[in-house]
Amino acid sequence: MRYAQIVMGPAGSGKSTYCSALVAHAQDAKRSIHVVNLDPAAETFNYTPVADIRDLIQVDDVMEDEEMKFGPNGGLVFSMEFLMENSDWLEEALGEEDDDYIIFDCPGQIELYTHMNVMRRFVDILQQWNFRVCGVFLIDSHFMVDGGKFISGAMAALSVMVNLEIPHVNVLSKIDLLSAGGRKQLERYLEPDTHSLTSDVKDTTGVLGRRYGELTNALARVLDDYSLVKFLPLDITNEENVQDLLIMIDTTVQYGEDEDVRTRDFEYPDHEDDDE
């Protein structure tokens, strides 16, 4: 059995930093975790990928094609579609070793995960290759500054969960960059009471303001009624926090549960020697 994390989230949410932190943590724990870069527009990252989509296709090359005339977003979508059509390249790069643990560092174009089918097709391919897959959706904790924005981020996470239909972990990233006051308010979003979080939205004025407030509260009730979205904090400077998050994801994909239990025969003491 093989294991995979698909690391998703908006641009700037800390996906590549998360991947680097997990690789460093795994090295300290004498554990093997590899990363695949799936962002054809990436410039730099602090890990050495076992496979890099830029070796197959780059966004700049797509945008410079005079026939297609794609912009940055269209070029990125085309690149991911091109990867799906040439999945044998990725299969060869990954090899066929059992017990592989691969983190896929994905692009920051949110529509790839919320309503397009390209990432769902990618999940299906990984499952055909005997991977147990977990989605990891990152949102910058600085984005969660009020109830309305929290509901927006939570609905984005929910859209990804519904679209991909795989085990899913939502993460509030960049906790280490929060101010002391921001950290004190963090509990509001880790164990959210949506009624409390949206109380400030109810006071909006005007026709559009009232409609916005009613919509926000309706969406909040959906999150409350079904308890579908929960966030875990990520402070990459805290090894214990990184370990706790990795344990949660490992449990989600049932990592290590297929390993054989090591046993040995118990040698009973020789009572005849005692009698002598």
Secondary structure, 3 states (H helix, E strand, C coil): CEEEEEEECCCCCCHHHHHHHHHHHHHHCCCCCEEEECCCCCCCCCCCCCEEHHHCCCHHHHHHCCCCCCCHHHHHHHHHHHHHHCHHHHHHHHCCCCCCEEEEECCCCCHHHHCCCHHHHHHHHHHHCCEEEEEEEEEEHHHCCCHHHHHHHHHHHHHHHHHHCCCEEEEEECHHHCCHHHHHCCHHHHCCCHHHHCCCHHHCCHHHHHHHHHHHHHHHHHHHHHCCCCEEECCCCCHHHHHHHHHHHHHHCCCCCCCCCCCCCCCCCCHHHHHC
